[in-house]
């Protein structure tokens, strides 16, 4: 029986643990901190055998060396082009990563960083296909562009946007309420966003995660996926004119929305 469990780390990170209860094996995604992972493995009686890395930032890879000391021979999979050199297996777009009965397809999604990848499987876990997307896509948000261009990030998000509606995406941060605050500022008349914000606030009040998100829902709510939505185009064009940014085309719409969030 496969399960995915969030392991909170730092202030707002999630390290995702995929476990097989039958074998007792565990896979973790982006372990920036070892201790919470080790605690979870001990509490659940699991044995770590695989780590998936989406990109090189310290809050995603900082715990790997210690985990490897506790789990000799652990398999560490990450992007071939990464400045992080601690992987035992490097992958590029189109590669398949096998774990237990699962096959993850590697997607290259540069933007947040140039080495960023994501892992997708159409095998259902908790009733849905699964995407581990690191810091590329957040619930009602997307990653800041530390290394890539708006065009690269929009293209990466377009790739993710094309995945099945029912896909559950497991991002690495609890940023949802902050993202919704900006989205509501950008689109104050959007009743769907208002309702979703209230729902997410109730979940956080109960100390529940707002992730994973559901891709089909994100297509209708997340302004960073709506560069072809007339309401977002209009809001982005107004913002671009006020700030001397380009106004024409999907990349310009996305760039204006991202610029607005960066300066919100």
Secondary structure, DSSP 8 states (H G I E B T S, - for coil): -EEEEEEEETTTEEEEEEEETTTTEEEEE--S-HHHHHHHHHHHT-EEEEEE-----HHHHTTHHHHHHHSTT-EEEEETT-S----SEEE-TT-EEEETTEEEEEEE--SSSTT-EEEEEEEEETTEEEEEEETSEETTEE---SSS-HHHHHHHHHHHHTS-TT-EEEESB--HHHHHHHHHHHTTT-HHHHHHHHHHHHHHHTT----SEEHHHHHHH-GGG-TTSHHHHHHHHHHHHHHT---SSHHHHHHHHHHHHHT-
